[in-house]
Amino acid sequence: MLETREHWSARSGFIIAAVGSAVGLGNIWRFPYVAYENGGGAFLIPYLIALLTAGLPLLFLDYAVGHRSSGAPPKAYKKLWKPAETLGWWQVCVCLIIGLYYAGVLTWAGSYIYFSIGQVWGSDPESFFFKTYLQTTESKTFDLTFISHLFWPLVGVWVGVLAILYGGVKKGVELSNKIFMPLLIVLFTILVIQAVRLPGAADGLNAFFTPNWSKMMDYKVWLAAYGHIFFSLSVGFGIMVTYSSYLKPKTNLTGSGLIVGFANSSFELLAGIGVFAALGFMAHAAGKPVEEVVSGGIGLAFIAFPKLISSLGAGADFFGILFFTSLFVAGITSMVSILEVPIAALQDKLKWGRIKAVSVVGGGTGAVSIFLFSTNNAIKLVDIIDHFINNLGIVSGALISIIMVSWFKRVLMSELETHINRISTIQLGKTWEFTLTIVTPVVLLSTLLLALNSLIQKGYGDYSSNLLLCFGWGSIIFCALGALLMSKIHDR
């Protein structure tokens, strides 16, 4: 007997889950650094413009596509235009690749909750992270040396995430978000309050918010703002298409989108305040200017913050547990949303039950993830795959979906606009059409061409060409082949 498609228990369940997907590791470690590097307080202007002219319009498009079809990306795009099913499978494959390495980073955050007790990283967090914990080698070739203390926590993460996914949309995805999102907000709010009370916090906040107006004349700052919005809102790679497909027929799509968009941006601003207040304290304690202690990404989470935590004295353990639990919880809700895309796609295509789809997707992806990210090449693979899949995989998928609707199938835009306006409080019109037809495609195409040119001309980092070919370009080739093969299989 076929399972009927599940729905969220209410619109609030969808909103919480969508915010949970949007608020992830990147909000905490990426946004503060991107804002600082691109003009500080001045960056908030292109960031807000990007949210209004690209983030929200693309979010509304994803909502309309998923809700109208009641299907994951392959089914949803196929209903719009049959050849576009391939685009849907491209987005599914992108999510599978992201799931592989996201679980690895999530494991590191979970392990550092434990390491915060007594500051296990000692006086040199950088050496501890790379050499003791990850045991990264200097070799430029691929090494499969097994590391047991990475293996077991990674298995635990996959078991936990799959347990949530086995629960289904209401009892798994929605329930976990209703628990984890309030927990994240409470934890991070406490962390921010603690951080702004530290000596030197004001210096950090000044560095974060002081506007560098000259930066706004640099096109790269605007591209950075638009690029961050796409990644931050989880748009353009199938998550919001899938989540909106579980909505009931009459749901206020634009109202929901505005709540999700501004809730995500509000959390990013909160993260910026907390992170830079803490970095200001670290600079104050070291007797250095703030710019010398600022870092983004992996360096912020696993090197800069452990240094900060160790300098806090009696409250160090508590502060560390707060920070890394926040990272872990934010990552869990995003990880669930990433894997929900391929699970829903296989249920639509092959008419599999929930248990079978979760077992195949989770079992297969989990096995590869555990195999690759329990080795001493873990951080190299995270860096390479993340760079290629974000700059090429996500951007190209979003670009093609917009061009398909706004340039080649204009009738689809009209149909989607009618669908949204029929059930939503805020009506879409010429402004939405203009942003999707002109603004967003131009920005995405510019971003894609610049990324392609850089990768072809310079490669990436100091990695060997074999590593880049195998795991960087290989990820893109996997998405292309997977999309073509899956779209050739007949629906059941």
GIMO-V570279 format. One line per field, one symbol per residue. burial: I if it has 9 or more other C-alpha atoms within 8 Angstrom, else O. Layout:
# GIMO-V570279
burial = ???
This chain:
# GIMO-V570279
burial = OOOOOOIIOOIOIIIIIIIIIIIIIIIIIIIIIIIIOIIIIIIIOIIOOIIIIIIIIIIIIIIIIIIIIIIIIIIIIIOOOOOIIIIIIIIIIIIIIIIIIIIIIIIOIIIIIOIIIOIOIOOOIOOIIIIOOIIIOOOOOOOOOOIOOIIOIIIOIIOOIIIIIIIIIIIIIIIIIIOIIOIIOOIIIIIIIIIIOIOIIIIIIOIIIIIIOOIIOOOOIIIIIIIIIIIIIIIIIIIIIIIIIIIOOOIIIIIIIIIIIOIIOOIIIIIIIIIIIIIIIIIIIOOIOIOOIIOIIOIIIIIIIIIIIIIOOOOIIOIIIIIIIIIIIIIIIIIIIIIIIIIIIIIIIOIIIIOOIIIOIIIIIIOIIIOIIIIIIIIOIIOIIIIIIIIIIIIIIIIIIIIIIIIOIIOIIOOIIOIIIOIIOOOIOOOIIIIIIOIIIOIIIOIIOOIIOIIOOOIOOOOOOOIIIIIIIIIIOIIIOIIIOIIOOOOO
